[in-house]
Amino acid sequence: MMNAMEQKRLQLVISDIGDVYIVWHGVIERICETYGLPKKEFTDWYLRDFATMLYEGILPVDEFWKTVENTYHVHVQGDPFTTFFDGKSIVGMERLFKNLKKHGVRIVSASNTYASNWDVCLRNAGMSVFAAHYPSHILHLSKPSPSYYQFIMEHENASPQACLFIDDREENIEGAEAVGIPSYRYVYTEDKDTSLLGAYIHRTYGIDGITF
C-alpha cells in the first residue's frame, strides 16, 4: 500500500458523462427494441461510420436518423437518442464528486455528445459539481483524439500527472493514457454506487471523507 509520500496529487478530474455521471445504460437497447433494429449490428454501424461526425458537430442528428430509415426501412420519430434518454445523474458519482470538491479537486466534464442530447444533461442532471464543460460538439473535437485531451489540459493549465480521467469506453481510456493522463475505466453495471472507484481514489490519492 502507498504511504503518504508515495501517493499522487490529484488536481483535476476529467469525467465522461454518459454512463459515468449520467445513466445512459439501456438507451440503445430501447431504441433497437422499439424499431426492430439488430442491436450489435446497429451499434457497430453507428459507432464506426457516424458517431465521430455526430459528436464533432459535422453531421446533423436528423440526417443520421434519415440514414437509419433508409438503411433499415423503418420510420423514426424525432431523435430517439434524446427521446429514450432521461439524463438522470448516477447518485453515487454525484456524491463522490461533491466530496472530491470539498478536498479542493477541480472536476470538469469531457463528453462525446451533440446539442440536443447535451441539453438533456444540462436540464435534468445536477451538473453543478462541474467547474467547466468540454462537450465535443462545441470543441469540434472528440475522444479518443489526443487533441481533445490536450485541449482540456491546456485550458485547465494542468499537467497530465495531476489529472485523473474517468470514462466507460476502453478506446477513450487508451486515448487519454497515450497523452500521459492516468485513467480509470468505470463500468456502471459493476459499480453503481461508485464504491470501487471511491476506494481506488482513496488508495491512489489518499483523499479521505469519500462516502458511499
QUIBELTA-V855340 format. One record per pair of residues at least 12 apart in sequence whose ideal C-beta (glycine too) atoms are under 8 Angstrom apart, sorted by sequence separation. I is the first residue (numbers start at 1). GAP is how many residues later the second one is. D is the distance in whole Angstrom. If there is no record, write none. Layout:
I_GAP_D, I_GAP_D
//
This chain:
136_12_7, 139_12_6, 173_12_5, 198_12_4, 184_13_6, 28_14_7, 50_14_5, 65_14_7, 134_14_8, 198_14_6, 28_15_6, 65_15_7, 170_15_7, 149_16_7, 165_16_5, 167_16_7, 169_16_8, 184_16_6, 50_17_7, 62_17_7, 118_17_5, 134_17_7, 164_17_8, 165_17_7, 166_17_7, 168_17_7, 195_17_4, 61_18_5, 109_18_8, 134_18_5, 163_18_5, 164_18_6, 165_18_4, 166_18_5, 167_18_7, 168_18_6, 194_18_7, 118_19_7, 160_19_6, 161_19_7, 163_19_7, 164_19_7, 165_19_7, 167_19_7, 168_19_6, 193_19_6, 61_20_7, 160_20_4, 164_20_6, 166_20_5, 168_20_7, 109_21_5, 134_21_8, 160_21_5, 161_21_7, 107_22_6, 108_22_6, 111_22_8, 113_22_5, 114_22_8, 115_22_6, 160_22_8, 107_23_6, 108_23_6, 109_23_8, 111_23_7, 113_23_6, 114_23_5, 132_23_8, 107_24_6, 108_24_5, 109_24_5, 110_24_5, 111_24_5, 112_24_5, 113_24_6, 132_24_7, 143_24_7, 106_25_5, 108_25_7, 109_25_6, 111_25_7, 45_26_8, 108_26_6, 109_26_7, 143_26_8, 149_26_7, 153_26_8, 144_27_5, 148_27_7, 149_27_5, 101_28_6, 143_28_8, 144_28_5, 153_28_8, 143_29_4, 146_29_7, 150_29_6, 42_30_8, 112_30_5, 144_30_6, 145_30_7, 149_30_5, 37_31_8, 98_31_6, 112_31_5, 144_31_3, 166_31_7, 85_32_7, 94_32_6, 97_32_4, 143_32_6, 144_32_7, 146_32_6, 149_32_6, 35_33_8, 87_33_4, 110_33_7, 143_33_8, 146_33_5, 82_34_5, 86_34_8, 87_34_5, 144_34_8, 37_35_6, 82_35_5, 85_35_6, 94_35_6, 36_36_8, 81_36_6, 87_36_7, 88_36_6, 89_36_5, 35_37_7, 37_37_7, 79_37_6, 87_37_3, 88_37_6, 89_37_5, 164_37_8, 36_38_7, 79_38_8, 82_38_6, 86_38_6, 87_38_5, 110_38_7, 35_39_5, 110_39_8, 35_41_7, 164_41_8, 110_42_6, 108_44_7, 35_45_8, 34_46_7, 108_48_7, 31_49_5, 30_50_8, 31_50_7, 34_50_8, 106_50_7, 31_53_6, 61_53_6, 27_54_7, 30_54_5, 61_54_8, 61_55_6, 110_55_7, 27_57_5, 55_57_4, 57_57_7, 110_57_8, 26_58_8, 27_58_5, 55_58_6, 57_58_8, 55_59_6, 54_60_5, 112_60_8, 24_61_7, 51_61_7, 23_63_8, 22_65_6, 23_65_6, 22_66_7, 23_66_8, 22_67_6, 23_67_6, 21_68_6, 22_68_7, 21_69_6, 20_70_7, 21_72_5, 20_73_7, 21_73_7, 21_76_8, 57_79_8, 56_80_6, 57_80_4, 55_81_4, 56_81_7, 57_81_8, 15_82_7, 55_82_6, 58_82_8, 56_83_8, 57_83_6, 13_84_7, 56_84_5, 56_85_7, 56_86_5, 13_87_6, 55_87_4, 21_88_7, 10_90_8, 52_90_6, 13_92_6, 15_92_6, 17_92_6, 12_93_7, 13_93_7, 15_93_7, 16_93_8, 17_93_8, 18_93_7, 11_94_7, 12_94_5, 13_94_5, 14_94_6, 15_94_6, 16_94_6, 17_94_4, 18_94_8, 10_95_6, 11_95_7, 12_95_8, 13_95_7, 14_95_8, 15_95_7, 16_95_6, 18_95_8, 12_96_7, 14_96_5, 16_96_8, 17_96_7, 90_98_7, 96_98_5, 22_99_6, 92_99_8, 95_99_8, 92_100_7, 92_101_4, 93_101_5, 96_101_7, 100_101_7, 90_102_7, 91_102_8, 92_102_4, 96_102_5, 105_102_7, 22_103_5, 92_103_7, 17_104_6, 21_104_7, 90_104_7, 93_104_8, 103_104_5, 96_105_8, 103_105_8, 92_106_8, 103_106_7, 100_107_7, 102_107_7, 99_108_8, 99_110_6, 100_110_7, 99_111_5, 99_112_6, 96_114_6, 15_115_8, 95_116_7, 95_117_8, 14_120_8, 92_120_7, 16_127_8, 14_135_8, 14_138_6, 12_144_6, 12_146_5, 20_146_6, 11_147_6, 20_147_6, 20_148_6, 14_149_6, 19_149_5, 12_150_6, 13_150_7, 14_150_7, 15_150_8, 16_150_6, 18_150_7, 11_151_4, 12_151_5, 13_151_5, 14_151_5, 15_151_5, 16_151_4, 10_152_7, 11_152_7, 12_152_7, 13_152_8, 14_152_7, 15_152_8, 16_152_6, 8_153_7, 9_153_6, 10_153_8, 13_153_7, 16_153_8, 10_154_6, 16_156_7, 14_162_8, 25_163_6, 25_164_7, 23_165_7, 20_166_5, 14_167_7, 19_167_8, 20_168_7, 19_169_5, 16_170_8, 8_174_7, 10_191_7, 10_194_8, 10_195_4, 8_196_6, 9_196_7, 7_197_7, 8_197_6, 10_197_7, 7_198_6, 7_199_4, 2_201_7, 1_202_7, 2_202_7, 4_202_6, 2_204_7
//
